[in-house]
Amino acid sequence: MTILDNIRLYRPGEKGNPNDIYHMKIEEDYIEGIYKGVATERNEHIIDGRQLVAAPAFIDSHLHLLRYGLMKKELDLRKITSWTDMKQIIQNHFIEEEMEENDWVIGRGVIDSQFTDLDHLLTADDLDELEYNKPMFLLHDDGHECIVNHKALSIIQQKDGLAEGHDPFIEKDDDGRWTGRFKDSAVHFIKFHFRQKSKQEIYEAVQDAIPHLSKTGITSVHTDDLNYAGDYQRLWNAYTQLEKEGKLDIDVQLHHYVYKLADIQAYLETNNRRTGDGTQQVKVGAFKIFLDGTQRLHTAALRQPYQDKPDTKGNLIYSQEELNEMVKTADRNGMQVTMHAIGDRAVEQAVNALKHTDINKLRHRIIHAQVLAPDLLDRLKQLKPFLETQPGFIMEEHDQTVEWVGKERERYCNPWATVHQLQIPFTGSSDSPIGPLAPLMNIFAAVNRTDEQGKPKGGWIPEEKLSTDAIFRAYSETPAWLEYHEHCKGKLEPGYQADFTLLSDHPAEIQPAELKQLQVAATFFRGNCIYEQS
């Protein structure tokens, strides 16, 4: 038995004196008990908590862990502001004579809209200026857009299926020729078919990513990695090998991205594992389905036209009938679904599909749900799917949202306080690496609804600010329900898994604007300290 002594407690939603001292007894992976006062026992298994604040560890219910790990080895182009500089950096990094036969030129984080020496967005013609006889793939900073050269285009166009179902997301010139720019589901198609990683590459990338999770207090993730793996079993084998070797300091829900009904049927026919099945630490997650795109690209599906681009309402990827059949098939076979739906039209489509399911049993999810409306809130209140929110997004999007949707609809964008009041279950998540892998910063954003500099003053749509308790529970207690572990994860209680952080300060004692100053001093996973601040 291990005893964590001399700690304070933060249990979201519970009253108590923040300065009371406790000790916690841990038996193997679980909390045996929490007792007031310092421990009277004295043995070598007592850890002095130094009056730091024990709080439930974070569960990130929506991220892309493999991609996060791979990013550490890819050329980072996020800070490049000119095409001239980018060409030079790529040429210095990729020496064609030193590359293997099937290597691609890969870069991530491109924000070509900020290039000062280019009056248009990059196309394959521009990339050909680099004169590589290698395929080139550059991913936009938000992960929803990519640019390839003509060498890559020739490879991609040999693969049947891209134009089918993804045509709205393939950019074409006035003569109907592909320009080399792709959006949303077309990007995912290209990654899935042409950017596949080996088991060893997956193993190394995930291993590299885990310390970053531990440092932020995350001990459980629900991750969508299939696009970069290309094969679910390969992904599964890499994660479970890390577990067998004692190198997996997280619990994992592995989602399975699907494009069409046939993908769902193929998995069901070849795999016996269903949502929640698996090893002690690695479980099958949900089928991930994209319903629309993003607001930045005007591909998120809205009911009414975009304010700044009135000729479009965005794009739905499936008809209602197609989606209904996909969701119904998953539900009847014990598989949870999680649907990317940003615009109100996509959220409506998701709700329509879910009304035919046993949602209380499988706990289906809707990711983002950034643009809502009164009637949708009413339907969500009745149906109660789990909404997976990303508070960190508003730090960069709060001043752009009104340009996309207009003043009238802005009121119902990211309305988390209303969602909470209506008792619609919701989680906090990062969508990392698209959003910051920083739960405490996301918590700050949810409570203040500002960026780090406190803008806009008073908060964006301030009536939708969440309480500190509410967003902490969305990062711990609520996502445990999605794992079917609500009786043993996400709380500091006897019998619960000993996953917790030691925080520098008590969240109930500090002002909302000071939440960004909170620090994770230590992280415990299944009773073991996996991170300690130096």
WOBELUR-V939218 format. One line per field, one symbol per residue. ss: DSSP state (2 for helix, 1 for strand, 0 for the rest). psi: psi as a letter, one per 20 degrees, with the letter a starting at -180 (. if undefined). A space follows every 10 residues. Layout:
ss->???
psi->???
This chain:
ss->0111111111 0000000000 0111111001 1111110000 0000011100 0011110111 1110222222 2000110000 0022222222 2220022200 0000111111 0222000000 0002222222 0000011111 0000111102 2222220000 0022222221 1100000111 1112222222 2222000022 2222222222 2222220111 1110022220 0222222222 2222000000 1111111000 2222222222 0000000100 0111111111 0000000000 0000000000 0000000002 2222222222 2200001111 1002222222 2222000022 2200111100 1002222222 2220011110 2222222000 2222222222 0010022222 2000011100 0000000022 2222222200 0000000000 0222000222 2222002222 2200000000 0000001001 1110000000 0222222001 1111100111 1100
psi->pqpoqlqrqo opiqqroiiq qrqpppodiq ohqpqqrqqh qorikppoik kropqprqoo ioangghghh hiiqoojhjp jqhggggggg hhhoohhiqr gjqqopqqjp miijpikpjr qqrhgghihi kpkqqpoppq hjjjqrpqrh ghghghiioq ighoijhijo pqahjjqpii pqqdhhghgg gghikqqrgh hgghggghhg hhghhijpiq qoqnihhihi phhggghggh ggghjkjnkq qpooqopqhr hhgghgghhi piprpiqbah hoqpcrpppp hacqhhjkip oqhqqqgjmi jqjapphqrh gggghggggg gikkpqqppo ogrhhggggg gghiijrmhh gilrqppflh oarghhhghh hghlrppoqn hhhihiihih ghhgirhghh hkplmhgggg hjkppqrqrh kqjgrpmngh hhggghhhlr ahjjqqpiqp mhijqqqggg hghijfggih hhikkiijqi qnqpiqpmor qoqhrphiiq qgiihiiqqo hqppplipoi ppp.
